[in-house]
């Protein structure tokens, strides 16, 4: 399949997924410390994955080592991750006495076409040890030529589905999600629609990466999800979506937004379990699951209240999508209402059970 044709399969809602760009107070660049904390917690495991699982043969087969960060957003977290990867690869060469054979590094930063790549490239570290390139497009489709990438990385991105399941916005479907914006507080039919979309997306993701990664190449994924066996309503992020939905319904009752627009608005985020990821890898058959480990909880809020931190991070993630559906004039009121509800019910943030788990996959030889 031609590259353009492959990419078009996943372009339907791509414009809606970009994090808030720029470097303003509501930008993703200023409101992604939770993601940075997970990356810091994963650094040692990432180093181990490269030291133990990346084949030396693959390192010596090319003068250029190709790295791709999928769902890079606008920085700075992607830059820290890339620096960690490069340092670990360099150390692997040095530890085997191959200092003179350390390759050059090419890094591909991938995100949707509406990502703020200007912000991303404008803030590239000046002393970087790699050549940088941007690759726009959904990572649920093909992005790179066959066997061209040695190391894939993705952090806090695979919870985003390729699209909202069509059934949940279809008034004639049993899975119509009327009055709600997520599956976590909805009917079994809605949950199953999200589960099916997630399964389809993971199949596409792994199929694409299996073609793009070199034999013996490694993929490290940091995924926010839920523990095995826990209900879909448990992750803290899902509780947040329930509250945002209730705020929108409050605004609909006041006539600020139309109820019809709320009914047509769903958040395409799915909290997978490690068990679901394992099943997807097994179904694909072209990767070996080398490691799966839950990261320790890391507190990153400092002097900022937990509720304010949650609100600012969620706004950075959702503002573009909310603006597209309801207009930018409601955004301040919506998140003020959301903050007020969180402050009135602080125990809500303690009721959920969310995890971040790290997965190391290695491409099996053809």
Secondary structure as GFF3:
##gff-version 3
##sequence-region A 1 366
A	DSSP	alpha_helix	3	8	.	.	.	ID=ss1
A	DSSP	three_ten_helix	14	16	.	.	.	ID=ss2
A	DSSP	alpha_helix	33	53	.	.	.	ID=ss3
A	DSSP	alpha_helix	56	60	.	.	.	ID=ss4
A	DSSP	beta_strand	64	70	.	.	.	ID=ss5
A	DSSP	alpha_helix	77	95	.	.	.	ID=ss6
A	DSSP	three_ten_helix	99	101	.	.	.	ID=ss7
A	DSSP	beta_strand	104	111	.	.	.	ID=ss8
A	DSSP	alpha_helix	117	122	.	.	.	ID=ss9
A	DSSP	beta_strand	131	136	.	.	.	ID=ss10
A	DSSP	beta_strand	149	155	.	.	.	ID=ss11
A	DSSP	three_ten_helix	166	169	.	.	.	ID=ss12
A	DSSP	alpha_helix	188	212	.	.	.	ID=ss13
A	DSSP	beta_strand	213	226	.	.	.	ID=ss14
A	DSSP	alpha_helix	236	253	.	.	.	ID=ss15
A	DSSP	alpha_helix	259	263	.	.	.	ID=ss16
A	DSSP	beta_strand	272	273	.	.	.	ID=ss17
A	DSSP	alpha_helix	274	284	.	.	.	ID=ss18
A	DSSP	beta_strand	287	294	.	.	.	ID=ss19
A	DSSP	alpha_helix	306	326	.	.	.	ID=ss20
A	DSSP	three_ten_helix	328	330	.	.	.	ID=ss21
A	DSSP	alpha_helix	331	344	.	.	.	ID=ss22
A	DSSP	alpha_helix	348	351	.	.	.	ID=ss23
A	DSSP	beta_strand	355	363	.	.	.	ID=ss24
###
